[in-house]
């Protein structure tokens, strides 16, 4: 009986927190309307945002009233996972509503677009050449919300120092500061600061102000939504490409590493394992792709290197901007793009993928195992990697957990590929598109489109959600919900 009451009490808190997030989404739905003074001809689309906004605010308020004893509650990791999962599902529904109400997209397409935005993927079924400024801005706002961490942003002020479970459930294991609320505020300052800097730089480089806002948000959030059908390639500007490169790299770096950099600890920043791994990986792969695939294709070494640097950085950072198409790329270049999309960005960043940290740990483990065979049997060795907070000694349990995640990721990748193969796509296209969706990258070889089969879009949507929230969070949260429901049913 006591456990039953405890479950009811905890789920009242969960419902209350999710309600708070829904209220936040309700107000966010009104933000695109700030463009109406400039684009007054789009006033007829106001209702598409006001209606879901009012529904979200009212529903969230009702749910919010369930919240009790907030200041004294410490969320467990499982409870944080349940909140995050329910919050993302709720946010997806409300974020999709403007597309559905307006008739621009059907239900499947609208959910796909919302998931792509909130997970900062950038795959799209929207024709940007025929889409209003209000809807284009809404797509960027979704990426801003999702990139910084949906639940963390909206609940940090309420949960305060007690919300460690929710913070970890958002895949942010490295705290910048001892206090979670302060860490979250610092993340928002860093995140917003980079976006504002990007907007200014883009405008100075000749990009229109509306495009500058959207592209800066998309670059820092590693989202990839563009206001142009040709993405960054539409501008054909080296300066704009360089700005985008910098923003993409900043977006894919662990927020805790940013804190080290902003404190002026340059040497310590470049000693961080995954930072060194990222630059080494790009330095190794870019010349290979440029010389063996792109130099002949684009007519010169300089152009081949330019394209290789941008596209591979976009893929590794899981941003999804592009300057060229991939229909004429050879198999080797496509394969390298798939590899870096699977690896993905930094842990604790806005990026997706397996994450550079995990791949780095696995590669280091391989080296450590080889060394162990060469060292005397009685020798004592402590294996460690350098993280933003200093040396981290890697235990066997940590290695197993990392390898389990990678195994689960690859298995899910194979399942996704299989579904696309069933629908008649080639193996290369299926591998590329699933790597892009599961890694929340957003690059496409043409599979993702408004006329793609519904099953393909739902497969990619599920992959994007898993890739953004991390597998264990989704699975453990789902298992907890099912377990608690079964227990409550048996008690009746």
N, C-alpha and C positions, 0 to 999 in steps of 0.2 A: 504493500500500500504506500509505504514511504517512497519507494522508487517510482511508483506511478505518479505521485504528486511532484516528485523531483523532475520527471520528464516533462510534465505539463508546465511546470514553472520555467524550465530551461527553454522550451519551445515558445513560451510567451515572450521571452527575451529575444529569441531568434526572429520571431515574427515582427517584433518591435524594431529591431535593427534593420531588417529588410524593408520595413515600412519607411524608415528614415531615408534609406537609399532611394526608394521609389519617389519620395517627396523631392529629393534632389534631382532626379531625372525629370520630374514634372517641371521644375523651374528651368532646367537646362533646355527643355523643349521650346522655351520662349526666347532663348538667346538668338536664334537666326532672325527673329523678327526685328532685331536692332538694325538690320540692313534696310528696312522699309523706307526710312527717310532718303536713302540713296537710290534704291530701286523701287520706287513707289508703284511702278507698273505691275509689281508682283504681289500687291496687296490682296488680290483675290485668293492667294494661297495661305492667308493668315489662319483660317479655320482649321487647316490640316495639322497645325501645331497647337493651337489653343485647345481644341477638343481633347486630344490625348493628354495634354498638360493638366487640364482640370481633372480628368479622370485619375491621373497618377497622383496628384496632390491630395485629392479627397480620399482615395484608397489608402495612400500612404499615411494619412492622418489617422484614419481608423485603426490601421495596423500599429502605428506608433504609440497609441494609447495602451497597448499591451506591455509596453516597456516598464519594468519596475526595478528599483534598486540598482540602477545602472552604475553608479559610482563605486559600488562595492563588489562588482562582478568581474571576475577574471575568466576570459573565454579560453576554453581548451582548444587545441589545434583542430580536433574533430568538429567542434561547434563553430569555430571560425570557418572551416571548410564548408559546412552546411550553409552558413550565412552567405559566403562568397558565391557558392553554386546557385542558391536561390536568387541572390541579388542579380547575378549575370543573366539568368533566365528571365527574370522580371524586366530587367533593363532592355534585354533584346526585344521583348514583346512590345514595350512602349516605344522604343526607338524605331521599330518597324512600322508603327501605326501611321505616321505621316505619309509613308509610301503607299500603304494600303488604302487609307481614306481618300487620297488624291487619285487613286486608280493608276498611278504610274507603274506600280509593280503588283504582281499577285502575291499571295501569302508566302509561298516558298521563296520567291525572289526577294521580297521585303525582309524576311528573316535572314536570308543569306547576306544581304547588304548590311543589315544591322550587326550581325555577328562579325562580319568582316571589319566593320568600323570599330566596334568595341574591343575586338581582339587585336586591333592595329595590324591587320593583315594587308588589306588594300586590294584584294580581288574584288571585281565589281561587275554587276550586270546592268549598270546604269549607263546610258549614253550621255556623256558629259556635254556633248555639243547641243543637246536638246533639253538640258536640265537647267532650271532656274538657279539664280545665285543663292536663294534661300536654302534650297535643298543641297546645293554643293557645300554651303557653309555648315549645314547640319551634319553632313558626312564627316567634315573635319572636326566638328565639336565632339562627335562620337569617338573619334580617335584620340582627342585630347583627354576625354574622360577615361577611356580604356587604357591609354598609355601610362598615365600616372598611377593607375590602380584604383578601379571603381570603388571598391568597398573601403579601402584605406583612406582615400580622400574624404569621403563623406562621413566617415565614422570616427576619424582621428580625434576631432574636437570633443566628441561625446565619450569615447572609451577612455581616452587619456592613457595613463601608463599601464592600464589593465588589459589592453587589447593585444597582447603578444600572439595569442592564437590566431586572431584575424590577420595580423601582420604577416605571420609565417604562411598562412593559407593563401596569401596573395603572392607567394613565391618570392618573398623578400627575406632571405635568411640572414643577410648581413645588415645589422643595424648601424646607422651612422653615429648615433648617440645612444647612451644607456636608456633614455626615455623614448618610448615608441612614438608618442604624440609629437615630441620635438623632432624626431627623425623624419616623420611624415611631413611636417611643416618645412623642414629643410629640403626634402625631396621636391616639394612643390615650388620652393624658391628657385632651386637649381633648374628645374624643368621649365618653369615660366620664364626665367631669365634667358635661357638658351633660345626659347621660341621668340621672344621679343628681339633678341640680338639677330636672329635669323631673318625676321621680318625687315629690320632696318637694312641689313646687308643685301637682301634680295632687291629691295627698292633702289638702293644705290647702284646695283648692278643692272638696273633697267627693267626689272619685272614689275608689272602693274600691281598696285597695292592689294587688290583682292586676291590675286594669285599668290602674292608674297605671304599673306596671312595663312592661306590654305596650305601652301607648300612647306612653310616653316613648321606649322603644327604637325603635318604629316611626316616630315623628316625627323624631327626630334622624338616623336612618338614611334618612330620606325613603322609608320602606317602605310604610306605610299599612295593614298588617294590623291589624284591630281585633278586640276580643273581643265586640263588639256588631254585630248585623246592620245597624243604622242608623248605624254608625260613630260619629263625634263627635256627630252629631245626636241620638243616643239620650239624651244628658245634658241637652240644652236649657239649657245654661249658658253665659252670656257669658264668665265668668272662665275656664272650661275652653277655650273657643274662643280666647281671647286667649293663653293659655299655649301652646296648640297652634300658633297662628300664629307665635309667637316661636321655638318649637322647629323648626318647618318652615323658617323663614328661616335660622336658624343652621345647619341641616343642609344647606342648598343653597348655602352660601357656601364658597368655596375655603378649604381648611385653612390655606394660607399667609396668606390675608387675616385669618383668626382670630388668627394669631400676631401680626400687626400690631396688631390691636385689643387683644389681651391685653397687649401691651407699652405700652398707653396712647396709641398714636399715632392718636388719633381722626381728626384732620385728614387724615392720610395714608390712613387706611382709606377715607374717603369720597371720596378722589381716585382710587381704583382704578376703572378704566374699567367693568368688568363690574358692579361694585357700583352705580355711578351709573346704569348702563343698566337694571339690575333694578328699582330704585325708580322710575325714570322710566317704565318700561314698565307697572308696576302703577298708578302715578298716572294714566297715560293711559287704560288699558283699563278699570279698575274703574268710573269714572264712566260711561263709554259703556255698559257692560253693565248697570249699575244703573239708569240712567235710561231706556234704550231697550228694556230687556227685563224687568228684574226688579221694578221699582217697582209696576207694575200687577199683576204676578203675585202679589206678596206683600203688597200692600195699603198699603204706606207707603214713603217714601223711605229712612227709617232702616233698615228691614228689608231693603230691596233692596240698600242699600250694604253692610250686614252680611253678607248672603249672598254678594254679589259679591266682597268682600275675601277671605273665607275660601276660596271655591271657586277663584278665580283664583290665589290664592297657593298653594293645594294643587296646582293643575295646573302652575304655573310651577316650583315647587320639586320637582316630580315625586314628591310624597309620596303623594297619593291618598286622603287623608281627605276626608270629605264631611259636610255637615249636612243636605243635601236631596237629592232625586232629580232627574233631568234629563228625565224623560219629558214634562213640560209646559213645558220651555224652548223658546223659539222658535229659528229657524235662526241668527239673528245671534249669540245667546249661545253656542250650541253651536260655531259657527265660531270665535269668539274663544277658547273653551276649547281647541279643536284647535290654534290658532296658538300659544298659550303652552305647550301640551304638546310641540309640535314644537321650540320654542326650548329649553325645559328649564332646568336649573339651572346653577350655576357650575362652571367647570373645576376639577378637582382636589378635588371634593367628593363626597358620597355620591349626588348627583343624576344623572339621565340626560338624554336629549335631545340635540339638536345642540350645545348648551351656549351660554350667554349670551356667553361670550368670543368664540366664532367668529362669531356673528351680529353682535356689536358691531364686530369687525374688518371684516366685510364692509360694514356700514353706513358705517363710517369710510372705507373704501376708496372707496365711492361719492362721499362728500363730497370726498375728496382728488382724485379724478379730475375732478370738476366744477371744483374750484379750479384745477387744472392748466391748464384751458382758459382761465381768466380771468387767469392770471399771465403776465408776460413770458416769452418762450421761454428766455432765458438765466438765469432765476431758479433758485436752488438751494434745495430744500426737503427736510427730513428728516421723514418721517412716523413718528409713534410713538403708542403707547397706554401707559397707566399700568397696571402690574401690581403685585402685592404686593411684588416685589423692586425696584421702581422703573420708570423709563422703559424701554420696549422698542421699539426701532426696527424697524418692520415692513418686511421685505424683500419683493421680488417673489415669491421662492420661498415665503415664509410665506403670502402671499396665495393663491398657487396651491394650496398644500397645504390651506389652509382651504376654498377653494372646491371642491376635489376631494372633500373629506370631505362637505360639504353636498350636493353632487351625488349622491354615492353613497348618502347617507342618504335623500334624496328618492326616488331610484330604488327603493330597498328598500321604502320606504313605499308606493309605487305598486304594487309586486308584492304586498305584503301585502293592500292594499285589493282588488286583483283577485281574490285567492284567496277573500276573504270574499264578494265579489260573486257569484262562481261558486256559492257555497253558499246564495245567495238572500237575503242581507242587503241592506238599503238602502245607498245610497252614503253617506249621513250617518252611519249606524251603523258602517259599515265604516271610514270615515275616523276616527271618534272612537276606536274600539277599537284600531286599529292604531297610531294616534298614542300611545295610552295604553301599549300593550305595548312598542313600539319606544323610547318615551321613558322606559320603566320608571316610569310614573306610577301606574297601578293604579285609575284611575277607570273606570267602566263604564256603558254605557247598556243593559245586560242581555244582551249577546252572550255574554260569558264566564259560563259556568255548568257544572255537572256534566254536564248533558245536551247540551252543545255538541258538534258533530261533532269527531271526533278530529283531522281535518286542520286545523280551526280552532285547536284547542288547541296542536298542534305548530307551526303557523305563528306563533302568539303566543309560544310558548316560544323558538323560534329568534330572533324579534324581540327578546325581552327579553334574551337572551344577547348578541346583537350590540350592543344599546343599552348594556348595562352594560360590556362589555369593550372597546368601541370597534371599529369595522369593520376598521381597518388591522391591529390586533393579531391579530384572529381570522384574517384573510385571509393575512397574512404568516406567521403561525405554521403555518397549514394548508399553505401553499405550501412552507415549509421541511421539514415532515414528509414531504410527498409527494416532494419533490426528493431528500431523503436516502434514502427507501425505494427510489426508482427507482435511485439510484446503487448502493446495496448489492445490489440484485437483479442489476444489470448486472455487478457484480464477481464474482458467483458463476459 
